[in-house]
Amino acid sequence: MTVMLRLIAVVVGVVCLLGCASGPPVQEMSDARQAIAAARTAGATDANSPDLYAAQAAIARAQKHLEAQEYVRARLAAQQAKRHATEALESAQQSASGHVDAPASQ
């Protein structure tokens, strides 16, 4: 009997976790938008940062998925937007500090 109760508890827990994961990705969308804003503040533009351009395209995709209630796809696109925006921010900060990675000498 104890095994059965444990199994039921595990199943209920998994269902709850899946239910939470399938809701709107509010936090992920917010994180991505904040990362894009930070990259812009650091000097990234569409003209000088392919990563910023990619981040903006990904957040636009995420918004379309969100409106279509495709929450898993929206979450993935928002996470992708944040990754691209973070890369754009790092590049902009390196450019501002004058630090450019030199090619490795052979």
N, CA, C and O atoms as a printed pandas DataFrame, in Angstrom:
     atom_number atom_name residue_name chain_id  residue_number  x_coord  y_coord  z_coord
0              1         N          MET        A               1    0.814   -1.189    0.000
1              2        CA          MET        A               1    0.000    0.000    0.000
2              3         C          MET        A               1    0.863    1.260    0.000
3              4         O          MET        A               1    0.543    2.235   -0.681
4              5         N          THR        A               2    1.947    1.242    0.757
5              6        CA          THR        A               2    2.841    2.395    0.834
6              7         C          THR        A               2    3.467    2.685   -0.528
7              8         O          THR        A               2    3.654    3.843   -0.903
8              9         N          VAL        A               3    3.782    1.637   -1.250
9             10        CA          VAL        A               3    4.373    1.811   -2.583
10            11         C          VAL        A               3    3.377    2.503   -3.510
11            12         O          VAL        A               3    3.750    3.375   -4.295
12            13         N          MET        A               4    2.131    2.114   -3.413
13            14        CA          MET        A               4    1.096    2.710   -4.247
14            15         C          MET        A               4    0.927    4.196   -3.924
15            16         O          MET        A               4    0.784    5.012   -4.834
16            17         N          LEU        A               5    0.941    4.550   -2.650
17            18        CA          LEU        A               5    0.822    5.958   -2.256
18            19         C          LEU        A               5    2.009    6.770   -2.745
19            20         O          LEU        A               5    1.850    7.907   -3.189
20            21         N          ARG        A               6    3.186    6.192   -2.666
21            22        CA          ARG        A               6    4.385    6.877   -3.178
22            23         C          ARG        A               6    4.278    7.099   -4.683
23            24         O          ARG        A               6    4.606    8.173   -5.187
24            25         N          LEU        A               7    3.823    6.084   -5.385
25            26        CA          LEU        A               7    3.671    6.195   -6.834
26            27         C          LEU        A               7    2.670    7.293   -7.187
27            28         O          LEU        A               7    2.907    8.079   -8.105
28            29         N          ILE        A               8    1.576    7.346   -6.475
29            30        CA          ILE        A               8    0.567    8.382   -6.719
30            31         C          ILE        A               8    1.151    9.763   -6.427
31            32         O          ILE        A               8    0.913   10.710   -7.176
32            33         N          ALA        A               9    1.911    9.878   -5.345
33            34        CA          ALA        A               9    2.532   11.160   -4.997
34            35         C          ALA        A               9    3.516   11.602   -6.077
35            36         O          ALA        A               9    3.567   12.783   -6.421
36            37         N          VAL        A              10    4.289   10.673   -6.610
37            38        CA          VAL        A              10    5.246   10.998   -7.671
38            39         C          VAL        A              10    4.507   11.443   -8.930
39            40         O          VAL        A              10    4.887   12.431   -9.557
40            41         N          VAL        A              11    3.474   10.732   -9.294
41            42        CA          VAL        A              11    2.704   11.083  -10.489
42            43         C          VAL        A              11    2.078   12.469  -10.338
43            44         O          VAL        A              11    2.121   13.276  -11.267
44            45         N          VAL        A              12    1.503   12.742   -9.182
45            46        CA          VAL        A              12    0.903   14.050   -8.937
46            47         C          VAL        A              12    1.975   15.141   -9.025
47            48         O          VAL        A              12    1.736   16.201   -9.602
48            49         N          GLY        A              13    3.150   14.883   -8.457
49            50        CA          GLY        A              13    4.243   15.857   -8.515
50            51         C          GLY        A              13    4.688   16.135   -9.940
51            52         O          GLY        A              13    4.908   17.289  -10.306
52            53         N          VAL        A              14    4.819   15.110  -10.735
53            54        CA          VAL        A              14    5.233   15.283  -12.132
54            55         C          VAL        A              14    4.180   16.066  -12.905
55            56         O          VAL        A              14    4.521   16.954  -13.686
56            57         N          VAL        A              15    2.924   15.751  -12.699
57            58        CA          VAL        A              15    1.844   16.469  -13.378
58            59         C          VAL        A              15    1.863   17.947  -12.995
59            60         O          VAL        A              15    1.673   18.817  -13.845
60            61         N          CYS        A              16    2.093   18.223  -11.725
61            62        CA          CYS        A              16    2.161   19.626  -11.280
62            63         C          CYS        A              16    3.319   20.349  -11.952
63            64         O          CYS        A              16    3.170   21.487  -12.397
64            65         N          LEU        A              17    4.465   19.695  -12.027
65            66        CA          LEU        A              17    5.621   20.320  -12.680
66            67         C          LEU        A              17    5.355   20.570  -14.155
67            68         O          LEU        A              17    5.703   21.627  -14.682
68            69         N          LEU        A              18    4.750   19.617  -14.812
69            70        CA          LEU        A              18    4.434   19.805  -16.230
70            71         C          LEU        A              18    3.415   20.920  -16.413
71            72         O          LEU        A              18    3.501   21.686  -17.373
72            73         N          GLY        A              19    2.478   21.017  -15.529
73            74        CA          GLY        A              19    1.488   22.084  -15.603
74            75         C          GLY        A              19    2.131   23.447  -15.453
75            76         O          GLY        A              19    1.750   24.391  -16.145
76            77         N          CYS        A              20    3.093   23.565  -14.566
77            78        CA          CYS        A              20    3.793   24.842  -14.377
78            79         C          CYS        A              20    4.621   25.201  -15.606
79            80         O          CYS        A              20    4.689   26.364  -16.003
80            81         N          ALA        A              21    5.239   24.206  -16.193
81            82        CA          ALA        A              21    6.109   24.453  -17.342
82            83         C          ALA        A              21    5.324   24.821  -18.595
83            84         O          ALA        A              21    5.881   25.411  -19.520
84            85         N          SER        A              22    4.039   24.480  -18.638
85            86        CA          SER        A              22    3.284   24.725  -19.858
86            87         C          SER        A              22    2.536   26.051  -19.843
87            88         O          SER        A              22    1.830   26.368  -20.800
88            89         N          GLY        A              23    2.677   26.827  -18.781
89            90        CA          GLY        A              23    2.030   28.127  -18.713
90            91         C          GLY        A              23    2.797   29.160  -19.529
91            92         O          GLY        A              23    3.860   28.858  -20.072
92            93         N          PRO        A              24    2.270   30.362  -19.619
93            94        CA          PRO        A              24    2.948   31.416  -20.372
94            95         C          PRO        A              24    4.341   31.703  -19.799
95            96         O          PRO        A              24    4.507   31.748  -18.581
96            97         N          PRO        A              25    5.323   31.895  -20.652
97            98        CA          PRO        A              25    6.692   32.130  -20.199
98            99         C          PRO        A              25    6.938   33.603  -19.841
99           100         O          PRO        A              25    7.753   34.280  -20.469
100          101         N          VAL        A              26    6.233   34.072  -18.844
101          102        CA          VAL        A              26    6.298   35.486  -18.470
102          103         C          VAL        A              26    7.721   35.887  -18.080
103          104         O          VAL        A              26    8.237   36.899  -18.554
104          105         N          GLN        A              27    8.350   35.094  -17.217
105          106        CA          GLN        A              27    9.688   35.436  -16.743
106          107         C          GLN        A              27   10.710   35.402  -17.877
107          108         O          GLN        A              27   11.567   36.281  -17.969
108          109         N          GLU        A              28   10.622   34.399  -18.732
109          110        CA          GLU        A              28   11.568   34.281  -19.840
110          111         C          GLU        A              28   11.442   35.458  -20.811
111          112         O          GLU        A              28   12.442   35.972  -21.313
112          113         N          MET        A              29   10.195   35.876  -21.068
113          114        CA          MET        A              29    9.983   37.030  -21.957
114          115         C          MET        A              29   10.577   38.287  -21.329
115          116         O          MET        A              29   11.231   39.076  -22.011
116          117         N          SER        A              30   10.353   38.468  -20.043
117          118        CA          SER        A              30   10.886   39.632  -19.336
118          119         C          SER        A              30   12.408   39.621  -19.344
119          120         O          SER        A              30   13.039   40.644  -19.610
120          121         N          ASP        A              31   12.995   38.465  -19.053
121          122        CA          ASP        A              31   14.459   38.351  -19.040
122          123         C          ASP        A              31   15.040   38.691  -20.406
123          124         O          ASP        A              31   16.046   39.395  -20.495
124          125         N          ALA        A              32   14.417   38.198  -21.464
125          126        CA          ALA        A              32   14.913   38.462  -22.817
126          127         C          ALA        A              32   14.816   39.945  -23.157
127          128         O          ALA        A              32   15.750   40.517  -23.719
128          129         N          ARG        A              33   13.695   40.564  -22.819
129          130        CA          ARG        A              33   13.535   41.996  -23.105
130          131         C          ARG        A              33   14.548   42.832  -22.334
131          132         O          ARG        A              33   15.093   43.801  -22.863
132          133         N          GLN        A              34   14.796   42.457  -21.093
133          134        CA          GLN        A              34   15.776   43.188  -20.289
134          135         C          GLN        A              34   17.182   43.009  -20.857
135          136         O          GLN        A              34   17.966   43.958  -20.874
136          137         N          ALA        A              35   17.504   41.814  -21.316
137          138        CA          ALA        A              35   18.817   41.562  -21.903
138          139         C          ALA        A              35   18.995   42.363  -23.194
139          140         O          ALA        A              35   20.079   42.887  -23.453
140          141         N          ILE        A              36   17.947   42.458  -23.998
141          142        CA          ILE        A              36   18.013   43.254  -25.230
142          143         C          ILE        A              36   18.212   44.728  -24.892
143          144         O          ILE        A              36   19.015   45.412  -25.527
144          145         N          ALA        A              37   17.485   45.214  -23.900
145          146        CA          ALA        A              37   17.632   46.615  -23.486
146          147         C          ALA        A              37   19.041   46.885  -22.972
147          148         O          ALA        A              37   19.610   47.939  -23.257
148          149         N          ALA        A              38   19.609   45.953  -22.223
149          150        CA          ALA        A              38   20.965   46.125  -21.694
150          151         C          ALA        A              38   21.988   46.162  -22.833
151          152         O          ALA        A              38   22.940   46.941  -22.792
152          153         N          ALA        A              39   21.786   45.324  -23.840
153          154        CA          ALA        A              39   22.704   45.319  -24.979
154          155         C          ALA        A              39   22.639   46.648  -25.734
155          156         O          ALA        A              39   23.667   47.183  -26.150
156          157         N          ARG        A              40   21.430   47.173  -25.907
157          158        CA          ARG        A              40   21.278   48.469  -26.573
158          159         C          ARG        A              40   21.943   49.577  -25.755
159          160         O          ARG        A              40   22.622   50.439  -26.314
160          161         N          THR        A              41   21.752   49.556  -24.445
161          162        CA          THR        A              41   22.352   50.562  -23.572
162          163         C          THR        A              41   23.876   50.522  -23.658
163          164         O          THR        A              41   24.539   51.554  -23.560
164          165         N          ALA        A              42   24.420   49.326  -23.841
165          166        CA          ALA        A              42   25.873   49.168  -23.947
166          167         C          ALA        A              42   26.405   49.576  -25.321
167          168         O          ALA        A              42   27.617   49.620  -25.528
168          169         N          GLY        A              43   25.506   49.873  -26.258
169          170        CA          GLY        A              43   25.942   50.345  -27.564
170          171         C          GLY        A              43   25.702   49.403  -28.717
171          172         O          GLY        A              43   26.076   49.712  -29.848
172          173         N          ALA        A              44   25.091   48.266  -28.468
173          174        CA          ALA        A              44   24.805   47.339  -29.565
174          175         C          ALA        A              44   23.669   47.906  -30.417
175          176         O          ALA        A              44   22.679   48.421  -29.897
176          177         N          THR        A              45   23.831   47.801  -31.713
177          178        CA          THR        A              45   22.800   48.211  -32.661
178          179         C          THR        A              45   22.639   47.118  -33.711
179          180         O          THR        A              45   23.463   46.209  -33.812
180          181         N          ASP        A              46   21.570   47.220  -34.486
181          182        CA          ASP        A              46   21.388   46.253  -35.576
182          183         C          ASP        A              46   22.549   46.321  -36.549
183          184         O          ASP        A              46   22.950   45.307  -37.120
184          185         N          ALA        A              47   23.085   47.507  -36.737
185          186        CA          ALA        A              47   24.160   47.693  -37.707
186          187         C          ALA        A              47   25.479   47.076  -37.257
187          188         O          ALA        A              47   26.250   46.588  -38.084
188          189         N          ASN        A              48   25.743   47.093  -35.947
189          190        CA          ASN        A              48   27.053   46.603  -35.504
190          191         C          ASN        A              48   26.991   45.278  -34.745
191          192         O          ASN        A              48   28.021   44.782  -34.289
192          193         N          SER        A              49   25.803   44.701  -34.606
193          194        CA          SER        A              49   25.692   43.475  -33.814
194          195         C          SER        A              49   24.696   42.492  -34.416
195          196         O          SER        A              49   23.485   42.650  -34.263
196          197         N          PRO        A              50   25.211   41.484  -35.097
197          198        CA          PRO        A              50   24.314   40.443  -35.607
198          199         C          PRO        A              50   23.576   39.719  -34.474
199          200         O          PRO        A              50   22.462   39.232  -34.665
200          201         N          ASP        A              51   24.205   39.653  -33.294
201          202        CA          ASP        A              51   23.549   38.998  -32.162
202          203         C          ASP        A              51   22.332   39.789  -31.694
203          204         O          ASP        A              51   21.315   39.195  -31.335
204          205         N          LEU        A              52   22.417   41.112  -31.690
205          206        CA          LEU        A              52   21.260   41.911  -31.302
206          207         C          LEU        A              52   20.126   41.714  -32.306
207          208         O          LEU        A              52   18.963   41.580  -31.926
208          209         N          TYR        A              53   20.473   41.698  -33.572
209          210        CA          TYR        A              53   19.478   41.461  -34.613
210          211         C          TYR        A              53   18.801   40.099  -34.397
211          212         O          TYR        A              53   17.579   39.982  -34.490
212          213         N          ALA        A              54   19.611   39.074  -34.110
213          214        CA          ALA        A              54   19.075   37.727  -33.876
214          215         C          ALA        A              54   18.196   37.707  -32.619
215          216         O          ALA        A              54   17.167   37.032  -32.589
216          217         N          ALA        A              55   18.604   38.445  -31.590
217          218        CA          ALA        A              55   17.813   38.506  -30.358
218          219         C          ALA        A              55   16.452   39.135  -30.621
219          220         O          ALA        A              55   15.436   38.655  -30.119
220          221         N          GLN        A              56   16.428   40.190  -31.394
221          222        CA          GLN        A              56   15.164   40.866  -31.704
222          223         C          GLN        A              56   14.261   39.977  -32.550
223          224         O          GLN        A              56   13.044   39.965  -32.364
224          225         N          ALA        A              57   14.854   39.236  -33.473
225          226        CA          ALA        A              57   14.061   38.307  -34.278
226          227         C          ALA        A              57   13.490   37.195  -33.399
227          228         O          ALA        A              57   12.341   36.788  -33.575
228          229         N          ALA        A              58   14.291   36.706  -32.456
229          230        CA          ALA        A              58   13.838   35.625  -31.583
230          231         C          ALA        A              58   12.733   36.103  -30.637
231          232         O          ALA        A              58   11.782   35.364  -30.385
232          233         N          ILE        A              59   12.844   37.316  -30.115
233          234        CA          ILE        A              59   11.800   37.812  -29.205
234          235         C          ILE        A              59   10.499   38.058  -29.981
235          236         O          ILE        A              59    9.405   37.892  -29.440
236          237         N          ALA        A              60   10.628   38.454  -31.248
237          238        CA          ALA        A              60    9.429   38.622  -32.082
238          239         C          ALA        A              60    8.748   37.269  -32.310
239          240         O          ALA        A              60    7.522   37.168  -32.268
240          241         N          ARG        A              61    9.567   36.221  -32.553
241          242        CA          ARG        A              61    9.004   34.873  -32.707
242          243         C          ARG        A              61    8.340   34.433  -31.406
243          244         O          ARG        A              61    7.250   33.862  -31.414
244          245         N          ALA        A              62    9.003   34.704  -30.305
245          246        CA          ALA        A              62    8.451   34.321  -29.002
246          247         C          ALA        A              62    7.098   34.993  -28.773
247          248         O          ALA        A              62    6.168   34.367  -28.264
248          249         N          GLN        A              63    6.991   36.258  -29.146
249          250        CA          GLN        A              63    5.733   36.987  -28.967
250          251         C          GLN        A              63    4.624   36.367  -29.821
251          252         O          GLN        A              63    3.489   36.234  -29.364
252          253         N          LYS        A              64    4.949   35.990  -31.053
253          254        CA          LYS        A              64    3.943   35.350  -31.919
254          255         C          LYS        A              64    3.485   34.012  -31.339
255          256         O          LYS        A              64    2.298   33.689  -31.359
256          257         N          HIS        A              65    4.445   33.237  -30.820
257          258        CA          HIS        A              65    4.092   31.954  -30.199
258          259         C          HIS        A              65    3.247   32.180  -28.946
259          260         O          HIS        A              65    2.309   31.432  -28.672
260          261         N          LEU        A              66    3.589   33.205  -28.203
261          262        CA          LEU        A              66    2.830   33.521  -26.981
262          263         C          LEU        A              66    1.385   33.866  -27.328
263          264         O          LEU        A              66    0.454   33.393  -26.676
264          265         N          GLU        A              67    1.205   34.684  -28.348
265          266        CA          GLU        A              67   -0.142   35.065  -28.776
266          267         C          GLU        A              67   -0.941   33.868  -29.283
267          268         O          GLU        A              67   -2.166   33.831  -29.159
268          269         N          ALA        A              68   -0.232   32.882  -29.858
269          270        CA          ALA        A              68   -0.897   31.668  -30.342
270          271         C          ALA        A              68   -1.031   30.611  -29.237
271          272         O          ALA        A              68   -1.462   29.486  -29.490
272          273         N          GLN        A              69   -0.660   30.986  -28.024
273          274        CA          GLN        A              69   -0.688   30.097  -26.859
274          275         C          GLN        A              69    0.174   28.859  -27.057
275          276         O          GLN        A              69   -0.134   27.786  -26.537
276          277         N          GLU        A              70    1.249   29.015  -27.808
277          278        CA          GLU        A              70    2.245   27.949  -28.003
278          279         C          GLU        A              70    3.369   28.227  -27.001
279          280         O          GLU        A              70    4.435   28.722  -27.369
280          281         N          TYR        A              71    3.118   27.905  -25.745
281          282        CA          TYR        A              71    3.978   28.359  -24.663
282          283         C          TYR        A              71    5.359   27.711  -24.657
283          284         O          TYR        A              71    6.343   28.359  -24.300
284          285         N          VAL        A              72    5.443   26.458  -25.042
285          286        CA          VAL        A              72    6.755   25.803  -25.069
286          287         C          VAL        A              72    7.630   26.474  -26.124
287          288         O          VAL        A              72    8.795   26.775  -25.864
288          289         N          ARG        A              73    7.080   26.707  -27.300
289          290        CA          ARG        A              73    7.844   27.376  -28.361
290          291         C          ARG        A              73    8.176   28.808  -27.977
291          292         O          ARG        A              73    9.268   29.296  -28.269
292          293         N          ALA        A              74    7.249   29.474  -27.331
293          294        CA          ALA        A              74    7.495   30.850  -26.884
294          295         C          ALA        A              74    8.640   30.882  -25.878
295          296         O          ALA        A              74    9.508   31.753  -25.944
296          297         N          ARG        A              75    8.639   29.941  -24.958
297          298        CA          ARG        A              75    9.698   29.874  -23.943
298          299         C          ARG        A              75   11.056   29.638  -24.599
299          300         O          ARG        A              75   12.036   30.301  -24.256
300          301         N          LEU        A              76   11.116   28.710  -25.527
301          302        CA          LEU        A              76   12.387   28.409  -26.201
302          303         C          LEU        A              76   12.894   29.615  -26.996
303          304         O          LEU        A              76   14.085   29.925  -26.964
304          305         N          ALA        A              77   12.004   30.285  -27.697
305          306        CA          ALA        A              77   12.406   31.464  -28.474
306          307         C          ALA        A              77   12.854   32.594  -27.551
307          308         O          ALA        A              77   13.801   33.310  -27.876
308          309         N          ALA        A              78   12.198   32.765  -26.419
309          310        CA          ALA        A              78   12.592   33.800  -25.466
310          311         C          ALA        A              78   13.970   33.494  -24.878
311          312         O          ALA        A              78   14.791   34.394  -24.702
312          313         N          GLN        A              79   14.211   32.231  -24.580
313          314        CA          GLN        A              79   15.527   31.845  -24.062
314          315         C          GLN        A              79   16.615   32.078  -25.115
315          316         O          GLN        A              79   17.726   32.501  -24.795
316          317         N          GLN        A              80   16.282   31.797  -26.358
317          318        CA          GLN        A              80   17.222   32.040  -27.447
318          319         C          GLN        A              80   17.487   33.541  -27.586
319          320         O          GLN        A              80   18.627   33.952  -27.802
320          321         N          ALA        A              81   16.460   34.339  -27.466
321          322        CA          ALA        A              81   16.619   35.795  -27.543
322          323         C          ALA        A              81   17.543   36.292  -26.438
323          324         O          ALA        A              81   18.400   37.142  -26.677
324          325         N          LYS        A              82   17.372   35.773  -25.254
325          326        CA          LYS        A              82   18.226   36.179  -24.134
326          327         C          LYS        A              82   19.685   35.801  -24.394
327          328         O          LYS        A              82   20.586   36.594  -24.121
328          329         N          ARG        A              83   19.925   34.599  -24.919
329          330        CA          ARG        A              83   21.301   34.171  -25.218
330          331         C          ARG        A              83   21.936   35.103  -26.240
331          332         O          ARG        A              83   23.076   35.533  -26.065
332          333         N          HIS        A              84   21.206   35.415  -27.304
333          334        CA          HIS        A              84   21.750   36.316  -28.332
334          335         C          HIS        A              84   21.990   37.712  -27.759
335          336         O          HIS        A              84   23.007   38.341  -28.051
336          337         N          ALA        A              85   21.070   38.184  -26.958
337          338        CA          ALA        A              85   21.217   39.521  -26.366
338          339         C          ALA        A              85   22.418   39.567  -25.431
339          340         O          ALA        A              85   23.126   40.572  -25.377
340          341         N          THR        A              86   22.647   38.494  -24.702
341          342        CA          THR        A              86   23.809   38.431  -23.816
342          343         C          THR        A              86   25.098   38.486  -24.618
343          344         O          THR        A              86   26.050   39.158  -24.222
344          345         N          GLU        A              87   25.133   37.788  -25.735
345          346        CA          GLU        A              87   26.309   37.839  -26.624
346          347         C          GLU        A              87   26.501   39.254  -27.177
347          348         O          GLU        A              87   27.625   39.751  -27.245
348          349         N          ALA        A              88   25.420   39.886  -27.562
349          350        CA          ALA        A              88   25.495   41.260  -28.077
350          351         C          ALA        A              88   26.012   42.205  -26.997
351          352         O          ALA        A              88   26.824   43.086  -27.277
352          353         N          LEU        A              89   25.549   42.025  -25.779
353          354        CA          LEU        A              89   26.008   42.852  -24.664
354          355         C          LEU        A              89   27.496   42.666  -24.429
355          356         O          LEU        A              89   28.230   43.642  -24.275
356          357         N          GLU        A              90   27.945   41.422  -24.401
357          358        CA          GLU        A              90   29.370   41.153  -24.187
358          359         C          GLU        A              90   30.223   41.754  -25.298
359          360         O          GLU        A              90   31.285   42.317  -25.031
360          361         N          SER        A              91   29.770   41.640  -26.524
361          362        CA          SER        A              91   30.511   42.225  -27.656
362          363         C          SER        A              91   30.565   43.740  -27.548
363          364         O          SER        A              91   31.610   44.346  -27.783
364          365         N          ALA        A              92   29.447   44.349  -27.195
365          366        CA          ALA        A              92   29.405   45.810  -27.055
366          367         C          ALA        A              92   30.316   46.270  -25.925
367          368         O          ALA        A              92   30.988   47.294  -26.051
368          369         N          GLN        A              93   30.347   45.534  -24.834
369          370        CA          GLN        A              93   31.222   45.896  -23.723
370          371         C          GLN        A              93   32.683   45.755  -24.099
371          372         O          GLN        A              93   33.506   46.582  -23.704
372          373         N          GLN        A              94   33.020   44.722  -24.855
373          374        CA          GLN        A              94   34.400   44.539  -25.309
374          375         C          GLN        A              94   34.804   45.655  -26.262
375          376         O          GLN        A              94   35.924   46.161  -26.195
376          377         N          SER        A              95   33.900   46.033  -27.138
377          378        CA          SER        A              95   34.186   47.121  -28.075
378          379         C          SER        A              95   34.383   48.438  -27.337
379          380         O          SER        A              95   35.264   49.225  -27.684
380          381         N          ALA        A              96   33.572   48.674  -26.328
381          382        CA          ALA        A              96   33.662   49.913  -25.560
382          383         C          ALA        A              96   34.960   49.984  -24.772
383          384         O          ALA        A              96   35.511   51.067  -24.578
384          385         N          SER        A              97   35.448   48.842  -24.320
385          386        CA          SER        A              97   36.681   48.836  -23.540
386          387         C          SER        A              97   37.915   48.770  -24.429
387          388         O          SER        A              97   39.043   48.848  -23.942
388          389         N          GLY        A              98   37.699   48.625  -25.733
389          390        CA          GLY        A              98   38.819   48.557  -26.673
390          391         C          GLY        A              98   39.455   47.189  -26.732
391          392         O          GLY        A              98   40.468   47.005  -27.407
392          393         N          HIS        A              99   38.878   46.228  -26.039
393          394        CA          HIS        A              99   39.419   44.867  -26.016
394          395         C          HIS        A              99   38.828   44.080  -27.172
395          396         O          HIS        A              99   37.614   43.895  -27.266
396          397         N          VAL        A             100   39.709   43.621  -28.046
397          398        CA          VAL        A             100   39.282   42.787  -29.159
398          399         C          VAL        A             100   40.163   41.555  -29.118
399          400         O          VAL        A             100   41.386   41.672  -29.038
400          401         N          ASP        A             101   39.565   40.383  -29.172
401          402        CA          ASP        A             101   40.344   39.161  -29.155
402          403         C          ASP        A             101   41.190   39.070  -30.410
403          404         O          ASP        A             101   40.684   39.145  -31.530
404          405         N          ALA        A             102   42.482   38.907  -30.204
405          406        CA          ALA        A             102   43.409   38.778  -31.326
406          407         C          ALA        A             102   43.443   37.319  -31.753
407          408         O          ALA        A             102   43.274   36.422  -30.926
408          409         N          PRO        A             103   43.660   37.079  -33.040
409          410        CA          PRO        A             103   43.760   35.693  -33.489
410          411         C          PRO        A             103   44.974   35.031  -32.856
411          412         O          PRO        A             103   45.992   35.677  -32.608
412          413         N          ALA        A             104   44.854   33.760  -32.603
413          414        CA          ALA        A             104   45.963   33.026  -31.993
414          415         C          ALA        A             104   47.128   32.956  -32.970
415          416         O          ALA        A             104   46.937   32.674  -34.153
416          417         N          SER        A             105   48.330   33.213  -32.476
417          418        CA          SER        A             105   49.508   33.134  -33.338
418          419         C          SER        A             105   49.925   31.681  -33.504
419          420         O          SER        A             105   49.733   30.852  -32.615
420          421         N          GLN        A             106   50.499   31.399  -34.660
421          422        CA          GLN        A             106   50.859   30.017  -34.927
422          423         C          GLN        A             106   52.321   29.839  -34.981
423          424         O          GLN        A             106   52.800   28.726  -35.199
